[in-house]
Amino acid sequence: MRKGITPVITIIILVFIAIAMVGSFWTFSQTWITGMTSKTFEIPPGGAFCESGLVKVYLLNTAQGALTPGDIVLAQVNGQTANQGSIFGLPIAQGKTGLVINHTCVNTPDYDSGCTGVSAGKGCCKGSSYYSVRIGTSSNFKTESVFCP
């Protein structure tokens, strides 16, 4: 008489291995999907503009939770990091809109030293210019053009 594993036990073991593989794949894919959707946002229409010589950007939080300062991994105006202290209005609750960038051009190549009037001393980004705004989280990035009259 031969000893060994019966075909029924072999099939049961193979089914358990298949279930474990499917479970591992499901856990991995759920973690990946959650990471890709947990920190999403939109720039609402008219949410990036120039006002009184400052480049301003509002974000609409479409994430699964609040957007915090640590969630913003990129905030640039014309390829330069948005000035220190200009990222504010965070956290933004889920479904809400908040001001995230209030960029001044002081100490950047885009500074207009001859600005006057209401804009004087407030940031004075060069007028009649387009500014490229890039902002991003671990889930998505957005690029917007802003015109400063």
C-alpha positions in Angstrom: 0.0 0.0 0.0 1.4 3.4 -1.0 1.4 6.3 1.4 0.9 9.9 0.4 -1.5 12.8 0.1 -4.8 11.9 -1.4 -6.1 13.8 -4.4 -8.9 15.3 -2.4 -6.5 16.8 0.2 -4.3 18.1 -2.7 -7.2 19.9 -4.2 -8.2 21.4 -0.9 -4.6 22.7 -0.3 -4.5 24.2 -3.8 -7.8 26.0 -3.3 -6.5 27.5 0.0 -3.3 28.6 -1.8 -5.5 30.3 -4.5 -7.6 32.0 -1.9 -4.5 33.3 -0.1 -3.1 34.7 -3.4 -6.4 36.4 -4.2 -6.6 37.9 -0.7 -3.0 39.2 -1.0 -3.7 40.8 -4.3 -6.9 42.4 -3.0 -5.1 43.8 0.0 -2.3 45.2 -2.2 -4.7 46.8 -4.7 -6.9 48.4 -2.0 -3.8 50.0 -0.4 -2.6 51.2 -3.8 -6.0 52.6 -4.8 -6.5 54.3 -1.4 -3.1 56.0 -1.7 -4.0 57.2 -5.2 -7.3 58.7 -4.3 -6.9 59.8 -0.7 -5.3 63.2 -1.4 -7.1 64.5 -4.6 -8.1 68.0 -5.3 -9.3 70.3 -8.1 -8.6 73.9 -8.9 -12.1 75.2 -9.4 -12.9 77.5 -12.4 -11.5 80.9 -11.6 -9.6 79.4 -8.6 -6.2 80.6 -9.9 -5.8 84.3 -10.5 -3.7 87.5 -9.9 -5.0 90.1 -7.5 -3.1 93.2 -6.4 0.2 91.8 -7.6 -0.3 88.5 -5.9 -0.8 85.1 -7.5 -3.6 83.3 -5.6 -4.7 79.7 -5.9 -7.8 78.1 -4.3 -8.2 74.3 -4.1 -11.3 72.2 -3.9 -10.7 69.2 -1.7 -12.0 66.1 -3.4 -10.1 63.8 -1.2 -11.4 61.2 1.3 -10.3 63.5 4.2 -8.8 66.8 5.0 -5.9 68.2 3.0 -3.1 69.3 5.4 0.1 71.3 4.8 2.1 68.0 4.7 -0.1 66.8 1.8 1.1 69.5 -0.6 4.3 68.1 -2.1 4.6 70.7 -4.9 3.7 74.4 -4.9 5.4 76.4 -7.6 4.9 79.7 -9.4 7.0 80.0 -12.6 9.1 77.0 -11.6 10.0 78.6 -8.2 8.8 77.3 -4.9 6.0 79.4 -3.6 7.3 81.8 -1.0 7.7 80.6 2.6 4.5 81.2 4.5 2.4 81.5 1.3 0.9 78.1 1.7 -2.0 78.6 4.1 -5.6 78.0 4.5 -4.9 74.4 5.4 -6.3 72.1 6.5 -9.2 72.1 4.0 -12.0 69.9 5.0 -13.4 67.3 2.5 -15.6 69.0 -0.1 -14.5 72.5 0.9 -12.5 75.1 -0.9 -9.6 77.0 0.6 -6.9 79.5 -0.4 -3.6 77.6 -0.6 -1.2 79.9 -2.4 -0.9 83.6 -1.9 2.3 84.1 -3.8 4.3 87.3 -3.7 7.0 87.9 -6.3 9.3 89.8 -3.9 12.8 88.3 -4.0 12.1 86.4 -7.3 13.0 87.2 -10.9 9.3 88.1 -11.5 9.3 91.0 -9.1 8.3 94.4 -10.5 10.3 97.0 -8.5 8.4 99.9 -10.2 4.9 98.9 -9.1 2.7 101.6 -7.7 -0.8 102.1 -6.5 -2.8 99.4 -4.7 -0.2 96.8 -5.5 2.8 98.7 -4.1 4.5 96.7 -1.4 2.1 93.7 -1.7 4.0 91.4 -4.0 4.0 93.2 -7.3 4.3 90.4 -9.8 5.1 91.8 -13.2 2.0 93.0 -15.0 0.9 91.8 -18.4 2.5 88.4 -17.8 1.4 84.8 -17.6 2.5 82.8 -14.6 2.6 79.0 -14.5 1.3 77.6 -11.3 2.0 74.0 -10.4 0.6 72.3 -7.3 0.4 68.7 -6.3 -0.1 66.0 -3.7 0.9 62.4 -3.6 -2.3 61.7 -5.6 -2.4 64.3 -8.3 -0.8 67.4 -9.8 -2.4 70.4 -11.5 -0.9 73.1 -13.7 -2.7 76.4 -14.3 -1.8 79.6 -16.2 -2.5 82.8 -14.4 -2.5 86.2 -16.1 -1.5 89.3 -14.2 -2.8 92.4 -15.9 
